[in-house]
């Protein structure tokens, strides 16, 4: 699971943005060691009918950024690797950013030392870390707090940050959405397919039943022009529940992807497909350890060890 791919000198430091040179190495590794398939191909043939000497993999991107076209697409073409981009359809072609990218842009390019949102009944956030990964952890906490608010309240807070700290948006091109021309060109290549990431990137578990239906219907009204045999989607923020799945079944969505960091094994249903998340602060070695399952093994061993320690203490 990727989000954005950017030039190596991109000034916006974000986990969601992977450097072009690193993405190139990752795709070369995938090409050599995995059989990378499109999701439509897998669904058409059925997993049980796919024979391969190599492990199977799919490449996905969430949100639908222009940088997928400008930086990722040429590399995917070079190695002839198929991929799926899950589009947020109401932002296609707009000269605007997602609300969360506005926050990332404002905080990372201004390099604020702190962000005081106590007057909005939130917290004062310490952003003074020089280490990009540490600073990103604080930004993630800010985004998590803002996700709990209404869209109008988030917009109010963003405007307040712009005014109070006198910050201007620059380098927006790294975070702008795809336009229709770019989407059509990628689709025509036969390498890139598109799925739904909802119409407005809403967190589905925060919506009423009717509004979940509406955002899913609106998104597929855009995507269905490509005449895919199967409707597929990924959940914004990875959030879903039983009601969400019920609605997906109602509208013939046959596969839905989460942000659960794991391999797709039989315990996961077709509406709970996990993905291995790859971000801008992940090293090439980390990428290989993730894809080979070594980190999963280590995490399971640590979990088992912690459980054993807990049991011994309680006894």
C-alpha positions in Angstrom: 0.0 0.0 0.0 1.4 3.3 -1.2 0.0 6.8 -1.3 2.4 9.2 -3.0 5.7 9.0 -4.9 7.8 12.2 -5.1 11.1 13.6 -6.3 14.0 12.9 -3.9 14.4 16.6 -3.1 10.7 17.1 -2.3 10.7 19.5 0.7 7.6 18.0 2.3 8.6 15.3 4.7 5.7 12.8 5.1 5.3 9.1 5.7 2.8 9.1 2.9 5.4 10.3 0.3 8.0 7.8 -0.9 11.1 9.1 -2.7 11.3 8.3 -6.4 14.7 6.6 -6.1 13.5 4.3 -3.3 10.4 3.4 -5.2 12.5 2.5 -8.2 14.5 0.0 -6.1 11.4 -1.4 -4.5 9.8 -2.0 -7.9 12.9 -3.7 -9.2 12.9 -6.0 -6.2 9.2 -6.8 -6.7 9.8 -7.5 -10.4 12.6 -10.0 -9.7 11.1 -11.8 -6.7 7.3 -11.7 -7.0 4.6 -12.3 -9.6 2.8 -9.0 -9.6 -0.8 -9.2 -10.8 -3.7 -6.8 -11.3 -6.6 -7.2 -9.0 -9.1 -7.6 -11.9 -6.8 -10.5 -13.2 -6.9 -12.2 -9.8 -10.6 -11.9 -9.5 -11.2 -13.1 -13.1 -9.1 -16.2 -12.6 -9.7 -17.0 -9.0 -6.8 -17.4 -6.5 -7.1 -21.1 -6.5 -6.5 -21.2 -10.3 -3.3 -19.1 -10.2 -0.1 -21.1 -10.4 3.1 -19.3 -9.8 6.7 -20.2 -8.8 6.9 -16.8 -7.1 4.8 -15.3 -4.4 1.9 -13.3 -5.7 1.6 -9.6 -5.0 -0.5 -6.6 -5.9 0.5 -2.9 -5.8 -2.0 -0.4 -4.6 -2.1 3.4 -4.1 -4.7 5.2 -2.0 -6.2 8.7 -2.6 -5.3 9.3 -6.3 -2.4 11.8 -6.4 -1.0 13.5 -9.5 2.4 12.2 -8.4 1.2 8.7 -9.1 1.1 9.7 -12.7 4.2 11.8 -12.8 6.6 9.7 -10.8 5.2 6.2 -10.1 3.7 5.5 -13.6 6.9 5.8 -15.6 8.6 3.3 -13.2 5.7 0.9 -13.3 5.8 1.1 -17.1 9.6 0.5 -17.1 9.2 -2.8 -15.2 5.8 -3.6 -16.8 4.1 -3.9 -13.3 0.3 -3.5 -13.0 -1.1 -1.5 -10.1 -4.4 -0.3 -8.7 -5.1 3.3 -7.7 -8.0 3.8 -5.3 -9.5 7.2 -6.3 -11.2 9.8 -4.2 -13.5 10.9 -7.0 -14.8 14.3 -5.9 -11.3 15.8 -5.9 -10.3 14.6 -9.4 -8.9 17.6 -11.5 -9.3 20.1 -8.7 -6.6 22.6 -7.8 -7.0 21.7 -4.1 -5.6 19.5 -1.4 -7.1 17.0 0.9 -7.6 18.5 4.4 -4.9 16.3 5.9 -2.4 17.3 3.2 -3.1 20.9 4.0 -2.0 20.2 7.6 1.1 18.3 6.5 2.0 21.0 4.0 1.6 23.8 6.5 3.5 22.1 9.3 6.3 20.6 7.4 7.2 23.6 5.1 6.9 26.1 7.9 8.8 23.9 10.4 6.8 25.2 13.3 8.2 24.3 16.7 4.8 23.8 18.2 1.1 24.0 17.3 -1.3 25.3 20.0 -4.9 24.1 19.3 -6.1 24.4 22.9 -8.5 27.1 22.0 -10.2 24.5 19.8 -10.3 22.1 22.8 -7.5 20.1 21.5 -3.8 20.1 22.7 -0.6 21.9 22.4 1.6 19.8 20.1 5.4 19.8 20.4 6.9 19.8 16.9 10.5 20.7 17.8 12.0 17.4 16.9 14.8 17.5 14.4 14.3 13.8 13.6 11.8 13.7 10.7 10.3 10.4 11.9 9.7 11.7 15.5 8.2 14.9 14.1 5.9 12.8 11.9 4.6 10.9 14.9 3.4 14.2 16.4 1.8 15.2 13.1 0.0 11.8 13.0 -1.4 12.5 16.5 -2.6 15.9 15.3 -4.3 14.3 12.3 -5.9 11.6 14.5 -7.4 14.3 16.7 -8.7 16.2 13.7 -10.3 13.1 12.2 -12.7 13.0 15.1 -14.1 16.5 14.2 -16.6 17.6 11.6 -15.3 18.8 8.2 -16.5 22.3 8.9 -14.5 22.4 12.2 -11.4 21.0 10.5 -11.7 23.8 7.9 -12.0 26.4 10.6 -8.9 25.1 12.3 -6.9 25.0 9.1 -7.8 28.6 8.4 -6.8 29.6 11.9 -3.4 27.9 11.5 -2.9 29.8 8.2 -3.7 33.2 9.8 -2.3 32.8 13.3 1.1 31.5 12.1 1.1 33.4 8.8 1.9 30.3 6.7 1.5 30.1 3.0 1.1 27.0 0.9 4.0 26.2 -1.4 5.0 23.2 -3.5 1.4 22.1 -3.7 2.1 20.2 -6.9 3.4 17.3 -4.9 0.0 16.8 -3.2 -2.5 17.7 -6.0 -4.9 15.1 -7.2 -5.0 13.3 -10.6 -6.9 14.9 -13.4 -9.1 13.0 -16.0 -6.5 13.1 -18.7 -3.9 11.4 -16.5 -6.4 8.8 -15.3 -7.5 8.0 -18.9 -3.9 7.7 -20.1 -3.0 5.3 -17.3 -6.1 3.2 -17.8 -5.4 3.0 -21.6 -1.9 1.6 -20.9 -3.5 -1.6 -19.6 -1.2 -1.5 -16.5 -3.2 0.8 -14.2 -6.7 0.0 -13.0 -8.9 2.1 -10.7 -11.0 1.4 -7.7 -13.0 3.5 -5.2 -11.7 5.3 -2.2 -15.2 6.8 -1.7 -16.3 10.1 -3.2 -15.2 12.5 -0.5 -12.6 10.5 1.5 -15.1 10.2 4.4 -14.4 8.0 7.3 -17.3 5.5 6.7 -17.8 4.5 10.3 -18.6 8.1 11.2 -21.4 8.4 8.6 -25.1 7.5 8.7 -26.2 4.5 6.5 -27.6 6.7 3.8 -24.4 8.8 3.6 -22.2 5.6 3.3 -24.5 4.5 0.4 -24.2 7.9 -1.2 -20.4 8.2 -1.2 -20.0 4.7 -2.5 -22.6 5.1 -5.3 -21.1 8.5 -6.3 -17.6 7.1 -6.5 -18.5 4.1 -8.7 -20.6 6.4 -11.0 -17.2 7.9 -11.9 -15.1 4.7 -11.9 -17.6 2.5 -13.8 -16.8 4.4 -17.1 -13.8 2.0 -17.3 -16.2 -1.0 -17.5 -14.4 -3.1 -15.0 -15.9 -6.5 -14.4 -15.5 -6.2 -10.6 -16.1 -3.3 -8.2 -13.2 -2.9 -5.7 -12.4 -0.3 -3.1 -10.2 0.6 -0.2 -11.5 2.1 3.1 -10.4 5.7 3.9 -8.3 5.6 7.1 -8.9 1.8 7.0 -12.1 2.2 8.9 -15.1 -0.1 8.3 -17.7 -2.0 10.3 -20.5 -4.6 9.7 -22.8 -1.9 8.3 -20.2 -0.8 5.8 -19.7 -4.4 4.6 -23.5 -4.9 4.4 -23.7 -1.8 2.0 -20.7 -3.0 -0.1 -22.5 -6.3 -0.6 -25.7 -4.5 -1.6 -23.8 -2.6 -4.3 -21.8 -5.6 -5.6 -18.5 -4.5 -4.3 -16.6 -7.8 -4.2 -13.3 -6.8 -2.7 -12.4 -4.2 -0.1 -8.9 -3.3 1.2 -8.0 -2.2 4.7 -4.9 -0.7 6.3 -4.3 -3.8 8.4 -0.6 -4.5 8.0 -0.5 -8.2 7.1 -0.5 -10.7 4.3 -3.8 -11.8 2.7 -4.3 -15.2 4.3 -7.6 -17.2 4.7 -8.6 -15.7 8.0 -9.3 -12.4 6.2 -12.6 -12.1 4.3 -12.9 -10.4 0.9 -14.0 -7.3 2.7 -11.0 -7.2 5.0 -8.1 -7.6 2.7 -4.9 -6.4 4.5 -2.0 -4.7 2.9 1.7 -4.1 3.7 2.0 -0.4 4.2 5.1 1.2 2.7 6.0 4.8 3.7 8.5 7.5 3.2 10.5 6.8 6.4 10.8 3.1 5.6 14.2 1.9 4.5 14.9 -0.5 1.6 15.9 -3.1 4.1 12.7 -2.6 6.1 10.7 -3.0 2.8 12.4 -6.4 2.1 11.9 -7.6 5.6 8.2 -6.7 5.4 7.6 -8.4 2.1 9.4 -11.6 3.1 7.4 -11.9 6.3 10.4 -11.7 8.7 8.9 -8.7 10.6 5.6 -10.7 11.0 7.5 -13.6 12.5 9.4 -11.3 14.9 6.2 -9.5 15.9 4.4 -12.8 16.6 7.3 -14.1 18.7 7.4 -10.8 20.7 3.6 -11.0 21.2 3.8 -14.6 22.4 6.7 -13.7 24.7 4.7 -10.8 26.2 1.7 -13.0 26.7 3.8 -15.7 28.5 5.4 -13.1 30.7 1.9 -11.7 31.6 0.6 -15.2 32.5 3.7 -15.9 34.7 3.3 -12.7 36.5 -0.4 -13.1 37.1 0.2 -16.6 38.5 
